[in-house]
Amino acid sequence: MDLNTALTHALNGNAVLFAGSGFSYLSENLKNESPLSGTGFAKHLNALCGLSSSNDNLAIASQFYIKKFGAPSLAELCRDSFTIKRAASHHIDFLSIPWQRIYTTNYDDLIEKSSAENSRALTSVTLEDAPENHAPNPRTCVHLNGFINTLAPNNLRSTFKLTSESYLTDNFTNSKWCTVFRQDIIMAQAVIFIGYSLYDLDIQRVLHSEDVRSKCIFITAPSPDEVDEALLPIFGELFPIGVQAAASALNSLKNTHSPLPPPTTFLSLKEFNPSVTVREPSNSDVEKLFLYGDVESSLIGYHLSAVEGRSYIAARQSLVDIPEFVMTRHDVVLTSDLGNGKSVAVEQVIHELASRGAKVYRFSTDNKAARKEVGTLLRNDVPTIIVIDNYVPYLDFIDFVSMRRTGRPIRFLLTARSHVHEAFRDRLEVALGTTEILEVDINRLSRIEINSVISLIDSYGLWGEYSAYSDSDKYHLVSKGCDAQLHQVLLKIYNSPQISERISEIFGSLSDDVRRVIIGVFILSAAGFSSDRTMINELLVGAPLIKLSNADRAAVKLFWDDTTGRIRLKSSVLAEYYLTNLSEASEVVEILIEMFLQAHNKTELGPEFESFMRSLMSFSSLQKMLPRTGLRNSTIFFYESIQNLKFTRKNPHYWLQYAIARLSFEDNVDEISPYFQSAYKFAQSINYDTYQIDNHYARFLLVKASREKDVASSIELYRESKGILLKQMLHEKKHYPYRVAASISDFISVHLAELSDGHKADISRFCEDVVARIKTLPAEVKSHKHVRSCQVSLERVVQNFLHT
């Protein structure tokens, strides 16, 4: 980057200034001298101590000075040396610029004085200050080594990076300001270093890791030393012209520069503008919603505003409190499993938010444009909601906004799959900077919601073979037969002969190329990934999405929306139904293996490919992708086809998932046992957390105990499983060990007649202990379906089997 380009970016407010000791050239301190550099100050301290001036180590020199004259004397000397009495004109010129942020390794207050000369107040912070309190303000100067205005004798060894003790503390790398610095230089269009020799390894590492050489320039003295000449060009363009000449170049540009107007439209953040139709929804509208997930936003607006008339969506009690909470208090996370109405729920909420006067923006992708656009939103005083679907890949963006929104009415409405959010809850709390998050799980329908769903399906005649059911039978079908989940209700509807036939006709009319692309997108969705066109083209051989004809493109619009460049399935339930009920197993397995191999060959391109492989290996994901007919053979064929790849061969996750799959198929336990052994062996070699392996191994032991004919051997297997489960229950407050413990009833029913009184007493104590532990669990864990099922199962074991 040339000098004029960098300075133009600075004039537009799109540059970061990083000032080193050379920036202070020709300024005057209280001693009527220019502030010394770190090495110069070290030599000065040595001279005052009567030591050789050849030693330029500031940390050592300051320690000698404190030993001879005391810390208060050093603090006073620093105040005289680094308090600025007069700034030079070139300093004032540079501080007239609307910098995105200013960083400095200098102790002095030159930057603050120069800014004041421009009638611009700067906020001065050190690494001790919380970024969330200051990052929202771009007029902030971050003093990395300490600031003279906050210096006191007692912080010479801490916040003021001067003595050897303070140098030994890796303050910057471990500070949140390091994260802000990374974010700032990524977002900036130019990073301008003035008078800085890049001696700090922490800064070198950040510049190297973020690969920002193309936007960095270094302005040094006209005759830089050999080290600067060799080192600085590695990290950016070197301009050895001095700060005065650089200020002259800046002033020349100012004469012809016209500031860029603020953006009026956003690209990465799409503002939601609600539309409300006056027409009632038709049968076709609701069929598209139920069958294909095709949501008509204006009809949701109609539904929410209409006093009477036909409903378009089912009423959801669980959403009632969200608008008030997100507008007045904190962030909201909406969670559900696949196909339980998350997308429609978000549409309902954002319509309500917009009706209350909030500005709602949908987030599409994390890039520089998105972060610039958020910067504009940060200046708003209107309640502003940023909606992010499947938030996990965007935790860095969430962290970026959270550290800059203090005092601003900006909130997040986030969504995630339930199990994914459970795994990432702690990381989300860190990114948001708060634990006060409203978590709304919409997996299960309440009694009122069930009746609303039944009424909606009734009014549009979508029950199919269940049409003749009475209201009470339909309620029982939804609450019990479908586990009160919308996902299961939709699968019931799809499974009715007339609907299933319509779906078959739609897929049967597609060309092989289109169906292959659609299956690939379906697989990505089932694996928990939001995909863009690039991802599909990377994972399918021959980049088929690029080659689709116009007729083909029209066909796929029935299944997904890609207007933003990101492919969003309209109905994940339709995808699951097709894959598991109507597709050909051989075709799906072939595409699964193809996508896995493509990802395996491209792991160097980004972490998303490894994440995709891990998800594809998980049996819980695989079950949603493979046809139920021939599921066992298809599953084994997939696992064995990828078994000898570099990524899987010694991967404990692979061997565990293969063991889980074989265990679910009730295969021979002697064949399954080596897979658990391999999982443990490879986990040990890479220091892998074996929690999940232990959990499923405990289940394996109980299955083996149920099949074991010798009661003594069976009891030993039970005891080993019990030990694992009790340990997990003691250290973890999650549902997993309770899900396994529930299966003890199978073991009891097989061996009850052969158990001694001592064995029965031992099992009874275990069951009662587990039930007692359940009662102390957090409410959200205690209410989990597997925990509730475990409690019922073990209470029944104690009552019906062991106490008879």
C-alpha positions in Angstrom: 0.0 0.0 0.0 1.4 3.4 -0.9 1.5 6.3 1.5 -1.3 8.4 -0.1 -3.7 5.5 -0.2 -3.1 4.8 3.5 -3.5 8.4 4.5 -6.7 8.7 2.4 -8.1 5.7 4.3 -7.2 7.5 7.5 -9.0 10.7 6.4 -12.1 8.6 5.7 -12.0 7.2 9.3 -10.9 3.7 8.1 -7.4 3.5 9.6 -5.7 2.6 12.9 -2.8 4.6 14.2 0.0 2.9 16.1 2.4 5.4 17.6 5.9 4.4 18.9 8.6 6.5 20.6 9.6 8.1 17.2 6.2 9.7 16.9 7.1 12.1 19.8 9.9 13.7 17.7 10.2 17.5 18.4 7.5 17.5 21.2 8.6 19.0 24.5 8.1 17.6 28.0 8.2 19.4 31.4 12.0 19.4 31.2 11.9 21.3 27.9 13.2 18.1 26.2 11.8 15.7 23.6 10.7 12.5 25.4 13.3 9.8 25.3 12.7 6.4 23.7 12.8 3.3 25.9 16.5 2.7 25.2 17.3 6.4 25.6 15.5 6.5 29.0 17.4 3.4 30.1 20.7 5.0 29.4 19.5 8.2 31.2 18.6 6.1 34.3 22.0 4.3 34.2 23.8 7.6 34.1 21.8 8.9 37.1 22.8 5.7 38.9 26.5 6.1 38.0 26.4 3.0 35.8 27.7 2.4 32.3 25.5 4.1 29.8 26.1 1.3 27.2 23.4 -0.8 28.8 20.0 0.1 27.1 17.8 -2.5 28.9 15.1 -0.3 30.4 13.8 -3.1 32.7 17.2 -3.6 34.3 18.0 0.2 34.4 14.7 1.0 36.2 15.4 -1.8 38.8 18.8 -0.3 39.6 17.2 3.2 39.9 14.5 2.0 42.3 17.1 0.2 44.4 19.2 3.3 44.7 16.6 6.1 44.8 13.2 4.4 45.4 10.0 3.9 43.4 8.5 7.4 44.3 11.6 9.1 42.8 11.3 7.0 39.6 7.6 7.9 39.3 8.4 11.6 39.7 11.2 11.4 37.1 8.8 9.6 34.7 6.1 12.3 35.2 8.7 15.1 34.3 10.0 13.1 31.3 6.7 11.9 29.8 4.2 14.7 30.6 4.1 16.8 27.4 4.1 20.6 27.6 4.1 21.4 23.9 3.1 19.3 20.8 4.7 20.1 17.4 2.5 21.0 14.4 2.9 17.6 12.8 1.5 15.9 15.9 -1.6 18.2 15.8 -2.0 17.5 12.1 -2.1 13.7 12.6 -4.5 14.0 15.5 -7.0 16.0 13.4 -7.8 12.7 11.6 -10.9 10.6 12.7 -8.9 7.5 13.5 -10.7 4.2 13.9 -8.6 3.7 17.0 -5.2 4.7 18.3 -2.7 2.4 20.0 0.6 3.5 21.4 3.5 2.0 23.3 4.4 5.5 24.6 3.9 6.5 28.2 3.5 10.2 27.4 0.3 12.2 26.9 1.4 13.7 23.5 -1.5 12.1 21.6 -4.1 13.5 24.1 -2.5 17.0 24.0 -2.4 17.0 20.2 -6.1 15.9 20.0 -7.1 18.6 22.4 -5.4 21.2 20.1 -7.9 20.0 17.5 -10.8 20.4 20.0 -11.2 16.7 20.1 -11.3 14.9 23.4 -9.7 11.5 23.6 -10.4 8.7 26.1 -7.1 7.3 27.4 -7.1 3.7 28.5 -4.5 1.1 29.6 -4.7 -2.7 29.5 -6.3 -2.7 32.9 -9.5 -0.9 31.6 -12.4 -3.1 30.4 -12.7 -2.9 26.6 -16.5 -3.2 26.8 -16.6 0.2 28.5 -14.4 1.9 25.9 -14.4 0.0 22.6 -17.7 1.5 21.5 -15.9 4.9 21.3 -13.5 5.1 18.4 -11.9 8.2 19.9 -9.9 6.0 22.3 -6.1 5.9 22.8 -4.9 2.6 24.2 -1.6 2.9 26.0 -0.1 -0.6 25.9 2.8 0.0 28.3 1.0 2.3 30.7 0.0 6.0 30.8 1.8 8.8 32.5 -1.5 10.3 33.9 -2.2 7.1 35.8 1.3 6.5 37.0 1.9 5.9 40.8 4.8 4.3 42.6 2.7 1.2 43.4 1.9 0.4 39.7 5.4 0.7 38.4 5.5 -3.1 38.7 2.1 -3.8 37.1 0.2 -1.5 34.7 3.2 0.7 33.9 5.4 -1.6 31.7 8.8 -0.3 32.8 10.4 -2.5 35.3 11.6 -6.1 34.7 8.7 -7.4 36.7 6.1 -5.6 34.5 7.9 -6.7 31.4 7.8 -10.3 32.5 4.0 -10.2 32.7 2.5 -11.0 29.3 -0.2 -8.3 29.8 -1.1 -7.7 26.2 -1.6 -11.2 24.9 -3.8 -12.1 27.9 -5.8 -8.9 27.7 -9.1 -8.4 26.0 -7.5 -5.4 24.3 -5.5 -7.9 22.3 -8.8 -9.2 20.9 -10.0 -5.7 20.1 -6.6 -4.9 18.4 -7.0 -8.0 16.2 -10.5 -7.0 15.3 -9.5 -3.4 14.6 -6.7 -4.2 12.3 -8.9 -6.8 10.4 -11.6 -4.2 9.9 -9.3 -1.3 9.1 -8.4 -0.5 5.5 -5.0 0.8 6.7 -2.8 0.4 9.7 -0.3 3.2 10.1 2.7 2.8 12.3 4.7 5.9 13.1 8.0 5.8 14.9 7.6 2.2 16.0 10.3 -0.3 15.6 8.1 -3.4 16.1 10.4 -4.7 19.0 7.4 -6.2 20.8 7.0 -9.9 19.9 3.3 -9.8 21.0 2.5 -7.3 18.2 4.6 -9.2 15.7 2.6 -12.4 16.4 -0.7 -10.6 16.0 0.3 -9.0 12.7 1.7 -12.3 11.4 -1.3 -14.4 12.4 -3.9 -11.9 10.9 -1.9 -11.6 7.7 -2.5 -7.8 7.3 0.8 -6.9 5.5 -1.1 -5.5 2.5 -2.7 -2.8 4.7 0.3 -1.9 7.0 2.7 1.0 6.5 5.7 2.0 8.7 6.8 5.6 8.8 10.2 5.9 10.4 13.1 8.4 10.7 14.8 9.2 7.4 17.8 7.0 8.3 16.4 3.8 10.0 18.8 1.4 11.6 19.7 -1.9 10.0 17.2 -3.9 12.1 14.3 -1.7 11.1 15.3 -1.9 7.4 15.3 -5.7 7.6 12.4 -6.4 9.9 9.6 -3.9 9.1 9.2 -4.8 5.3 8.3 -8.3 6.5 5.1 -6.8 8.0 4.3 -3.9 5.6 5.6 -1.1 3.4 8.4 1.0 4.9 8.5 4.8 4.4 11.7 6.2 5.9 10.6 9.8 5.5 10.1 11.0 9.1 6.9 12.1 10.8 7.2 15.7 9.5 7.3 14.7 5.9 4.4 12.3 6.5 2.3 15.2 8.0 3.1 17.3 4.9 1.8 14.6 2.7 -1.3 14.4 4.9 -1.9 18.1 4.6 -1.6 18.0 0.8 -4.3 15.3 0.6 -6.6 17.3 3.0 -6.8 20.1 0.5 -8.5 17.9 -2.1 -10.1 15.3 0.1 -13.9 14.9 0.3 -15.1 12.8 3.2 -17.1 9.7 2.3 -20.8 10.0 3.2 -22.1 7.5 5.8 -23.7 4.4 4.2 -27.4 4.6 3.6 -27.9 1.0 2.7 -26.4 -2.2 4.2 -25.1 -5.2 2.4 -24.1 -7.7 5.1 -26.9 -6.6 7.5 -30.3 -6.7 5.9 -32.9 -4.5 7.5 -36.2 -6.2 8.1 -39.1 -4.1 6.7 -42.4 -5.8 7.6 -45.1 -6.1 5.0 -48.7 -7.0 5.9 -51.1 -8.3 3.3 -54.8 -7.7 3.6 -55.8 -11.0 2.1 -56.5 -14.2 4.0 -54.1 -17.1 3.6 -55.3 -19.7 1.0 -55.0 -23.5 1.2 -52.1 -23.2 -1.2 -50.2 -20.8 1.1 -50.5 -23.1 4.1 -49.7 -26.2 2.0 -46.5 -24.5 0.9 -45.7 -23.7 4.5 -46.4 -27.1 5.8 -45.0 -29.2 3.0 -42.1 -27.1 1.7 -41.4 -24.6 4.6 -42.1 -21.7 2.2 -42.8 -18.9 4.7 -44.8 -15.9 3.3 -43.6 -13.0 5.6 -46.6 -10.8 4.7 -49.0 -13.5 5.8 -47.3 -13.7 9.2 -47.9 -9.9 9.5 -51.6 -10.6 8.6 -51.8 -13.3 11.1 -50.5 -11.1 13.9 -52.6 -8.1 13.0 -55.9 -9.8 12.1 -58.6 -9.8 14.7 -60.5 -12.6 12.9 -60.2 -14.7 9.8 -58.2 -17.8 9.0 -54.9 -18.4 10.8 -51.7 -18.8 9.0 -49.5 -20.1 11.8 -50.1 -21.7 15.1 -49.9 -19.5 18.2 -46.8 -20.1 20.3 -47.1 -19.2 24.0 -43.4 -19.6 24.4 -42.7 -16.6 22.3 -44.9 -14.1 24.1 -42.2 -12.7 26.5 -39.4 -12.5 23.9 -40.1 -9.0 22.3 -40.3 -7.2 25.7 -37.2 -9.0 27.0 -35.0 -8.3 24.0 -36.0 -4.7 23.7 -35.6 -3.8 27.3 -33.2 -6.2 28.9 -30.9 -8.7 27.3 -30.2 -11.0 24.4 -32.3 -14.0 23.5 -31.4 -17.5 22.2 -34.2 -19.4 20.5 -33.4 -23.2 20.3 -35.0 -26.2 18.9 -34.1 -29.5 17.2 -34.4 -29.9 13.4 -37.8 -28.9 12.1 -39.5 -27.8 15.2 -40.5 -24.4 13.9 -37.5 -22.2 14.7 -37.6 -20.2 11.4 -41.3 -19.4 11.6 -40.9 -18.5 15.3 -38.2 -16.0 14.4 -40.4 -14.4 11.8 -43.2 -14.0 14.4 -40.8 -12.4 16.9 -39.2 -9.9 14.4 -42.7 -8.9 13.1 -43.6 -8.1 16.7 -40.4 -6.3 17.4 -40.8 -4.1 14.3 -44.3 -3.3 15.3 -42.9 -1.9 18.6 -40.6 0.4 16.8 -37.4 -1.6 16.9 -34.9 -1.7 14.0 -34.3 -5.3 13.1 -31.4 -6.5 11.0 -30.7 -10.0 9.7 -27.1 -11.0 9.7 -25.9 -12.9 6.7 -22.1 -13.2 6.8 -19.1 -12.1 8.9 -16.9 -9.8 6.9 -15.4 -6.3 7.1 -18.6 -4.8 5.6 -20.7 -6.4 8.4 -18.4 -4.9 11.1 -18.4 -1.5 9.4 -22.2 -1.6 9.2 -22.4 -2.5 12.9 -20.3 0.5 13.6 -23.0 2.7 12.0 -25.7 0.9 14.1 -23.7 1.6 17.3 -24.4 5.3 16.8 -28.2 4.7 16.9 -30.4 5.4 19.9 -33.3 3.4 18.6 -33.7 -0.2 20.0 -31.8 -2.3 17.5 -32.0 -6.1 17.2 -29.4 -8.2 15.2 -30.8 -11.6 14.2 -28.3 -14.4 13.7 -29.5 -17.8 12.6 -27.3 -20.7 13.8 -25.0 -18.4 15.8 -22.1 -20.7 16.6 -19.9 -19.9 13.6 -20.3 -16.2 14.3 -19.1 -16.0 17.9 -16.3 -13.7 16.9 -18.8 -11.3 15.4 -21.0 -11.4 18.5 -17.9 -10.7 20.6 -17.0 -7.8 18.4 -20.4 -6.2 18.8 -20.7 -7.0 22.5 -17.5 -5.2 23.4 -18.7 -2.1 21.5 -22.4 -1.8 22.4 -22.1 -0.7 26.1 -24.7 2.0 26.7 -26.4 1.4 23.3 -29.8 -0.4 22.9 -28.4 -3.1 20.7 -29.5 -6.7 21.4 -29.1 -10.1 19.7 -31.8 -12.6 18.8 -29.9 -15.8 18.1 -30.9 -19.3 17.1 -29.3 -22.7 17.3 -30.0 -26.4 17.4 -30.7 -27.4 21.0 -27.8 -29.8 21.4 -25.4 -27.3 19.7 -26.4 -24.5 22.0 -25.9 -26.8 25.0 -22.3 -27.4 24.0 -21.6 -23.7 23.2 -23.6 -21.9 26.0 -20.4 -21.1 28.0 -18.6 -19.7 25.0 -21.7 -17.6 24.0 -21.8 -16.1 27.5 -18.2 -15.1 27.1 -18.8 -13.6 23.7 -21.9 -11.7 24.9 -20.2 -10.6 28.1 -23.2 -11.6 30.2 -24.9 -14.6 31.7 -28.3 -12.8 31.6 -29.6 -14.5 28.5 -33.2 -15.5 27.9 -33.0 -19.1 26.5 -36.3 -20.2 24.9 -36.5 -23.9 23.8 -39.5 -24.4 21.5 -39.0 -28.2 20.9 -42.2 -29.2 22.7 -45.7 -27.8 22.2 -47.7 -26.8 25.3 -51.3 -27.9 25.7 -52.6 -24.6 24.2 -50.1 -24.8 21.4 -51.1 -28.4 20.5 -54.7 -27.4 20.2 -53.7 -24.4 18.0 -51.7 -26.7 15.7 -54.6 -29.2 15.5 -57.1 -26.3 14.7 -54.7 -25.0 12.0 -54.3 -28.3 10.3 -58.1 -28.9 10.6 -58.9 -25.7 8.9 -56.8 -26.5 5.8 -57.6 -30.2 5.6 -54.1 -31.4 5.9 -54.7 -34.4 8.2 -54.9 -36.9 5.4 -55.4 -40.4 6.8 -56.0 -38.8 10.3 -58.9 -36.6 9.2 -61.5 -38.9 10.7 -59.8 -38.8 14.2 -61.8 -37.1 17.0 -60.4 -34.0 18.6 -59.2 -36.0 21.6 -57.6 -38.6 19.3 -55.8 -35.9 17.4 -54.6 -34.4 20.7 -53.3 -37.8 21.8 -51.7 -38.3 18.4 -49.8 -35.0 18.7 -48.9 -35.1 22.4 -48.0 -38.8 22.7 -47.6 -40.1 19.1 -45.5 -37.1 18.1 -44.0 -36.3 21.5 -45.6 -32.8 21.3 -43.0 -31.9 18.6 -43.9 -30.0 15.4 -41.2 -31.9 13.6 -43.0 -35.3 14.3 -46.3 -33.8 13.3 -44.9 -32.8 9.9 -43.5 -36.2 9.4 -46.9 -37.7 10.1 -48.4 -35.5 7.5 -45.7 -36.3 5.0 -46.3 -40.0 5.6 -49.9 -39.9 4.6 -50.3 -41.6 1.2 -51.5 -38.6 -0.8 -48.8 -36.2 0.6 -46.0 -38.8 0.2 -47.1 -39.4 -3.4 -46.9 -35.7 -4.1 -43.5 -35.4 -2.7 -42.3 -38.5 -4.7 -43.7 -36.9 -7.9 -41.8 -33.7 -7.2 -38.5 -35.4 -6.7 -39.1 -37.9 -9.5 -39.5 -35.0 -12.0 -36.0 -33.7 -11.2 -33.0 -34.4 -13.4 -30.2 -36.6 -11.9 -27.9 -33.5 -11.6 -30.4 -31.4 -9.8 -31.4 -34.2 -7.4 -27.7 -34.8 -6.6 -27.2 -31.1 -5.7 -30.4 -31.2 -3.6 -29.3 -34.3 -1.7 -25.9 -32.5 -1.1 -27.7 -29.5 0.4 -30.0 -31.8 2.4 -26.9 -33.6 3.8 -25.3 -30.3 4.8 -28.5 -29.2 6.6 -28.8 -32.5 8.4 -25.2 -32.2 9.5 -26.1 -28.8 11.1 -24.4 -26.6 8.5 -25.7 -23.4 6.8 -24.2 -23.5 3.4 -23.3 -21.1 0.7 -22.8 -21.8 -3.0 -19.1 -22.1 -2.6 -19.4 -24.8 0.1 -21.7 -26.9 -2.1 -19.3 -26.6 -5.0 -16.3 -27.6 -2.9 -18.0 -30.7 -1.4 -19.5 -32.1 -4.6 -17.2 -33.2 -7.4 -17.3 -30.9 -10.5 -18.8 -27.9 -8.8 -22.3 -28.8 -10.1 -24.1 -25.8 -8.7 -22.2 -23.6 -11.2 -23.3 -25.8 -14.1 -27.1 -25.8 -13.4 -29.2 -24.6 -16.4 -31.9 -21.9 -15.9 -34.5 -24.6 -15.9 -32.6 -26.5 -13.2 -32.3 -23.3 -11.1 -36.0 -22.8 -11.3 -36.6 -26.3 -10.0 -34.4 -25.9 -6.9 -36.0 -22.7 -5.8 -38.8 -24.9 -4.5 -36.5 -26.3 -1.9 -34.2 -23.4 -0.9 -33.6 -19.7 -0.9 -30.2 -18.4 -2.0 -31.0 -14.7 -2.6 -28.2 -13.7 -0.2 -25.7 -16.2 -1.6 -26.3 -18.5 1.4 -28.4 -21.5 0.7 -31.2 -21.7 3.3 -33.4 -24.8 3.1 -37.1 -23.9 3.3 -38.0 -27.1 5.1 -35.4 -29.2 6.9 -38.2 -31.7 7.7 -38.9 -32.2 4.1 -35.2 -32.9 3.5 -35.1 -35.4 6.3 -38.3 -37.1 5.1 -37.0 -37.5 1.6 -33.6 -38.8 2.6 -35.0 -41.3 5.2 -38.1 -42.4 3.4 -38.1 -41.9 -0.4 -34.5 -41.7 -1.6 -32.3 -44.5 -2.9 -29.8 -45.7 -0.2 -27.1 -46.3 -2.8 -27.4 -42.8 -4.2 -27.3 -41.1 -0.8 -24.4 -43.2 0.5 -22.5 -42.5 -2.7 -23.0 -38.7 -2.2 -22.2 -38.9 1.5 -18.8 -40.6 0.8 -18.1 -38.2 -2.1 -18.7 -35.2 0.2 -16.6 -36.7 3.0 -13.7 -37.4 0.7 -13.9 -33.9 -0.8 -13.8 -32.3 2.7 -10.9 -34.6 3.6 -8.9 -33.3 0.7 -9.6 -29.7 1.5 -9.0 -29.4 5.3 -6.2 -27.0 4.6 -8.7 -24.5 3.1 -10.5 -23.9 6.4 -11.7 -25.4 9.7 -15.3 -25.8 8.3 -14.3 -28.9 6.3 -13.0 -30.8 9.4 -16.1 -29.7 11.3 -18.2 -31.1 8.5 -16.4 -34.5 8.6 -16.9 -34.7 12.3 -20.6 -34.0 12.0 -21.0 -36.5 9.2 -19.3 -39.2 11.3 -21.7 -38.7 14.1 -24.3 -41.5 14.1 -27.0 -39.1 15.3 -26.5 -37.0 12.2 -26.1 -40.0 9.9 -29.5 -41.4 10.9 -31.2 -38.2 9.5 -29.5 -38.7 6.2 -29.8 -42.4 5.3 -33.0 -44.2 4.2 -34.6 -46.3 6.9 -34.8 -49.2 4.5 -31.3 -50.8 4.7 -30.1 -48.3 7.3 -27.8 -50.8 9.0 -26.0 -51.9 5.7 -25.8 -48.3 4.5 -24.3 -47.1 7.8 -21.7 -49.9 8.0 -20.8 -49.3 4.3 -20.3 -45.6 5.0 -18.1 -46.0 8.1 -16.0 -48.7 6.5 -15.5 -46.7 3.3 -13.9 -43.8 5.3 -12.1 -46.0 7.9 -8.6 -45.8 6.5 -8.4 -42.1 5.7 -5.8 -40.0 7.5 -8.5 -38.1 9.4 -10.4 -41.3 10.6 -7.7 -44.0 11.0 -6.6 -42.9 14.5 -9.5 -40.6 15.3 -11.3 -41.5 18.7 -14.4 -39.8 17.5 -14.7 -42.0 14.5 -14.3 -45.2 16.4 -16.7 -44.1 19.1 -19.4 -43.2 16.5 -18.9 -46.5 14.7 -19.3 -48.3 18.1 -22.5 -46.3 18.8 -23.9 -47.2 15.4 -23.3 -50.9 15.8 -24.6 -50.8 19.3 -27.9 -49.2 18.1 -28.3 -52.0 15.6 -28.0 -54.5 18.4 -25.0 -56.2 16.8 -22.7 -58.7 18.4 -21.1 -57.1 21.5 -17.9 -59.0 20.9 -17.6 -57.3 17.5 -18.3 -53.9 19.0 -15.8 -54.1 21.9 -12.7 -53.5 19.7 -14.1 -50.2 18.5 -14.4 -48.9 22.1 -10.8 -50.2 22.7 -9.6 -48.3 19.7 -11.5 -45.1 20.8 -9.8 -45.2 24.2 -6.4 -46.0 22.7 -6.4 -43.1 20.3 -7.9 -40.8 22.8 -5.1 -41.5 25.2 -2.5 -40.7 22.5 -3.8 -37.2 21.9 -5.0 -36.2 25.4 -8.7 -36.4 24.2 -11.5 -35.9 26.7 -13.0 -39.4 27.1 -16.3 -38.2 28.7 -18.4 -39.2 25.7 -16.6 -42.5 25.2 -17.1 -43.3 28.9 -20.8 -42.5 28.7 -21.4 -44.8 25.7 -19.1 -47.5 27.1 -21.2 -47.5 30.3 -24.2 -48.2 28.0 -22.3 -50.9 26.2 -21.5 -52.6 29.5 -25.2 -52.6 30.5 -26.2 -54.0 27.1 -23.5 -56.7 27.5 -24.7 -57.4 31.0 -28.3 -57.9 29.7 -27.0 -60.4 27.1 -24.6 -62.2 29.5 -25.9 -65.6 30.5 -23.7 -66.0 33.6 -25.1 -63.9 36.3 -21.8 -63.4 38.1 -20.2 -62.0 35.0 -23.3 -59.9 34.4 -23.1 -58.3 37.9 -19.4 -57.4 37.3 -20.4 -55.6 34.0 -23.2 -53.8 35.9 -20.8 -52.7 38.6 -18.3 -51.3 36.1 -21.0 -49.4 34.3 -22.4 -48.1 37.6 -18.9 -46.8 38.6 -18.6 -44.8 35.3 -22.1 -43.3 35.7 -21.7 -42.3 39.3 -18.5 -40.6 38.5 -20.1 -38.7 35.6 -23.1 -37.7 37.8 -20.7 -36.4 40.4 -18.7 -34.2 38.1 -21.2 -33.2 35.4 -24.7 -31.8 35.6 -25.8 -33.0 32.2 -28.5 -35.5 31.0 -26.1 -38.0 29.4 -25.4 -40.3 32.4 -29.1 -40.4 33.3 -30.0 -41.5 29.8 -27.8 -44.5 30.2 -28.8 -45.2 33.7 -32.4 -45.6 32.6 -31.5 -48.8 30.7 -30.7 -50.6 33.9 -34.3 -51.8 33.8 -33.4 -54.0 30.8 -30.6 -55.7 32.8 -32.9 -56.2 35.8 -35.7 -57.8 33.8 -33.3 -60.3 32.3 -31.6 -61.4 35.5 -34.1 -60.6 38.2 -34.8 -64.3 39.1 -31.0 -65.0 39.5 -30.1 -62.0 41.6 -29.3 -62.5 45.3 -30.7 -60.3 48.0 -27.4 -58.5 48.3 -27.4 -57.8 44.5 -30.9 -56.5 44.7 -30.0 -54.2 47.7 -27.0 -52.9 45.8 -29.0 -52.1 42.7 -31.8 -50.6 44.8 -29.3 -48.2 46.5 -27.9 -47.2 43.1 -31.4 -46.5 41.7 -32.5 -44.5 44.8 -29.2 -42.6 44.7 -29.7 -41.6 41.1 -33.3 -40.5 41.7 -32.0 -38.4 44.7 -29.4 -36.8 42.5 -32.0 -36.0 39.8 -34.0 -34.0 42.4 -30.9 -31.7 43.0 -30.2 -31.0 39.3 -30.8 -27.5 37.8 -34.3 -27.1 36.5 -33.3 -27.1 32.8 -31.5 -30.5 33.3 -34.1 -32.0 35.5 -36.8 -31.3 33.0 -34.9 -32.9 30.1 -36.9 -35.8 28.6 -34.1 -38.3 29.2 -33.7 -37.3 32.8 -37.4 -37.5 33.4 -37.5 -40.9 31.7 -34.7 -42.1 33.9 -36.4 -41.0 37.1 -39.6 -42.8 36.1 -37.8 -45.9 35.0 -35.6 -46.2 38.2 -38.5 -45.5 40.5 -40.5 -48.3 38.7 -37.5 -50.7 39.1 -37.3 -50.1 42.8 -41.0 -50.3 43.4 -41.9 -53.2 41.0 -38.8 -55.3 40.9 -36.5 -54.9 43.8 -39.0 -54.5 46.7 -41.2 -57.4 45.8 
